[in-house]
Amino acid sequence: MEKFYIVRNQKALQDIKEEDEALEQQKQFIREFFAENGINGGEYLMGGLGGYNKPIPEMFESNIWLCVKDTQENREKHEKEFKKNPVRGYMREFKKSSKTLKKFQHECAVKKIPVNIYPIHFGDYFGQLRYSGYSQQYFKSSDDMLFLRIISKNDCEIIPETDGFEEIKGSEFFIALESRK
């Protein structure tokens, strides 16, 4: 089953706003840190113990990890700081003892950078989907409206438990999606 909505639920909109702000703060920090430390490639993975879309407390900073794209320039500059085996075949993870990682961990904690970015799960707003399989697609239109497509993996009903989800036709969703391009 598949349904389409315009989302006006204030909690959902606030969650997406917080996710967007956390991601932008993280990206800005990464750009600056990579430039200062001679890391290139633009791709990265990072994480650590702590909450989602919030900074990790300083007492847990040593649990933050960082992987960067496996490029020739990164290997030349940081080879001794990387773990031996690539992650996902094209990323290199910094060793816990590396100076670059220790600096990264400390700056994440001091600058209060969100480390674990976790997207909103709209299934939490739909009772039957909360514990079953579903997929979601959402975007903001040019006029700042939030559109949602939600697909149930089984035959359960897709009924919002809270106000703020206005059901629309699929054609409206796809017209709005195409107008973004």
C-alpha positions in Angstrom: 0.0 0.0 0.0 1.2 3.5 -0.9 0.0 6.9 0.3 1.0 10.5 -0.2 0.7 13.4 2.2 1.5 17.0 2.7 3.0 17.2 6.2 1.9 20.1 8.5 2.5 18.2 11.8 4.6 20.6 13.9 6.6 17.9 15.7 7.6 16.2 12.4 8.5 19.6 10.9 10.6 20.5 13.9 12.4 17.1 13.8 13.3 17.6 10.1 14.4 21.2 10.9 16.7 19.9 13.6 18.0 17.1 11.4 18.8 19.6 8.6 20.5 22.0 11.0 22.6 19.2 12.6 23.6 18.0 9.1 24.6 21.5 7.9 26.6 22.1 11.1 28.4 18.7 10.6 29.1 19.4 6.9 30.5 22.9 7.7 32.8 21.5 10.4 34.0 18.7 8.1 34.8 21.1 5.3 36.9 23.2 7.7 38.6 20.3 9.4 39.5 18.6 6.1 41.0 21.8 4.7 43.1 22.4 7.9 44.3 18.8 8.0 45.0 18.1 4.3 42.2 15.5 3.9 40.5 15.4 0.5 37.8 13.4 -1.3 34.8 15.1 0.3 33.2 11.8 1.4 33.3 10.7 5.0 31.6 8.5 7.6 31.6 9.4 11.2 29.9 8.3 14.4 30.2 7.6 18.1 28.4 6.8 21.3 25.7 9.3 22.1 22.4 10.7 21.0 21.2 11.5 17.6 21.3 14.9 16.0 23.0 16.3 19.1 26.6 16.8 20.2 28.3 14.0 22.0 29.4 14.9 25.6 33.1 15.5 26.1 33.3 12.4 28.4 32.5 10.2 25.3 34.7 12.1 22.8 37.2 9.1 22.6 34.4 7.0 21.1 34.1 9.2 18.0 35.4 7.6 14.8 36.1 8.9 11.3 36.5 7.4 7.9 37.6 9.3 4.8 37.8 8.5 1.1 40.7 6.3 0.1 42.5 8.7 -2.3 46.2 8.8 -3.3 46.6 12.1 -1.5 45.1 10.9 1.7 47.3 7.7 1.6 50.4 9.8 1.1 49.6 12.2 4.0 47.9 9.9 6.5 48.9 6.3 5.6 50.4 5.6 9.1 47.3 6.9 10.8 44.8 4.6 8.9 43.7 1.1 9.9 45.0 -1.6 7.5 41.8 -2.6 5.8 39.5 -0.2 3.9 35.9 0.2 5.1 33.3 -0.6 2.4 36.1 -1.0 -0.1 36.8 2.7 -0.6 37.0 4.4 2.8 39.8 4.4 5.3 39.3 4.6 9.1 41.7 6.5 11.3 43.3 4.5 14.1 42.2 5.3 17.6 45.8 6.4 18.4 46.2 8.8 15.4 46.9 12.5 16.0 44.4 13.5 13.4 41.6 11.4 15.0 42.3 12.7 18.5 42.2 16.3 17.2 39.0 15.5 15.3 37.4 14.0 18.5 38.4 16.9 20.6 37.1 19.5 18.2 33.8 17.7 17.8 33.3 17.7 21.5 34.5 21.3 22.1 32.6 22.8 19.2 29.5 20.7 20.0 29.3 19.1 16.6 26.4 16.6 16.1 28.1 13.3 15.3 25.3 10.8 14.7 22.8 12.2 12.2 19.6 10.2 12.2 16.8 10.9 9.7 13.2 11.2 10.8 11.1 8.0 10.7 7.6 8.8 9.7 6.4 5.3 10.7 6.4 6.7 14.2 3.5 8.9 13.2 1.5 6.0 11.7 0.4 3.4 14.3 0.4 0.3 12.0 3.8 1.1 10.5 5.7 1.7 13.7 6.7 -2.0 14.0 6.4 -3.2 10.4 8.3 -2.6 7.2 7.9 0.5 5.2 9.8 2.9 3.0 9.5 6.7 2.9 10.4 9.5 0.6 10.1 13.1 1.5 11.2 16.5 0.2 10.4 20.2 0.6 8.9 22.0 -2.4 10.0 25.4 -3.7 7.2 26.9 -1.6 8.5 25.2 1.5 5.8 22.5 1.8 6.8 19.1 3.0 5.7 16.2 0.8 5.7 12.6 2.0 5.4 9.3 0.2 5.1 6.3 2.4 4.9 2.7 1.2 3.9 -0.2 3.5 5.8 -3.5 2.9 2.7 -5.4 4.0 -1.0 -4.9 3.8 -1.5 -2.8 6.9 -3.4 0.4 6.8 -1.5 3.7 6.5 -3.4 5.9 8.9 -1.7 8.8 10.7 -2.2 8.8 14.5 -1.8 12.6 14.8 -3.1 15.6 13.0 -1.0 17.4 10.4 -0.9 14.8 7.6 -3.1 15.9 4.7 -3.6 13.0 2.2 -3.0 13.9 -1.5 -3.1 12.2 -4.8 0.1 10.5 -6.0 0.1 12.8 -9.1 0.3 15.9 -6.9 3.4 14.4 -5.1 5.1 13.6 -8.4 4.3 17.0 -10.0 5.8 18.7 -7.0 8.8 16.4 -7.1 9.4 17.1 -10.8 9.0 20.9 -10.3 12.1 20.7 -8.0 14.4 19.6 -10.8 
